[in-house]
Amino acid sequence: MTGYSYATRADDPVHTVRTIGRIAQMLLELRDEYVAKPRQDLLQQIDQRLFDLEQLHHELTVRMANTRPDEQR
């Protein structure tokens, strides 16, 4: 991954997709931590991240609907 980032509009789906990726990475790390040492607080964090993903799913659906075909890459 390069350090280069192209300019995007604030409502561009790329922002949502990047956030989804960050949360997915967090979930993997939480999974590994929970497998190594099961704790209730880790389950709560996993649950919160899943809720965050649900919200992002809705956000992505809205942004996809608002993206005109000529704006797609």
N, C-alpha and C positions, 0 to 999 in steps of 0.2 A: 504494500500500500504506500503510495507516495504522499508527500505532504501537500501536494497541490490540491486546491479546492476551487471549483468554479462558482461564480456568483449565482445565486438562486433567489427567487422570490420567497417571502416569508411563508406563503401558503403552498409552496411547492411540495409535492409528496416526498421528495428526497429527504426532507427534514424528519418526517415521520418514519421513513424507512431506516434512517440512521439511528433514531431513538430505539426502534424495535430491535435492531442489531445489538445496541448497547445493553438493553434489558435481557436479551437472549444470552449474551455473554455472562451477565450477572447471574442468571438462572443456572448456567453451567457451573459457575464457581460455587454458588450456594449448594447445588447438588453434591459436588465433590466434598464440600465442607460437612454437609449433613451425613453423607455416607461414612466419612471418617469419624465423626463424633455427633451422633444424633442429639439435637437439642430442640426444645419447643420454640425458642426464639428464631431459629433458622426456618422452621416450618412457617412461622408467621411472616418472615421475610419472603419466602417463596410464594406464599399466598398473596402478599401485596404485589409482588412483581407480576403474578398472573393476572391480577386485577388491572394493573397498569397496561398489560398487553391487550386486555379486552378493550380498554379505553382507546388505545392506539389503533386497534382494529377498526373501531367505529370511525376514528379520525381519518384513517387511510381511505376507508370507503367513501367518506364525504369528499376528501381531496381528489380521489380518482374521478368522482362524478363531476367535479368542478373543473377538471383539466380538459381543455379543448384538444381535439385530435392533433391540431397543428403544433401544440406545445409539447407533445410527447417526443422523447428522444429515440 
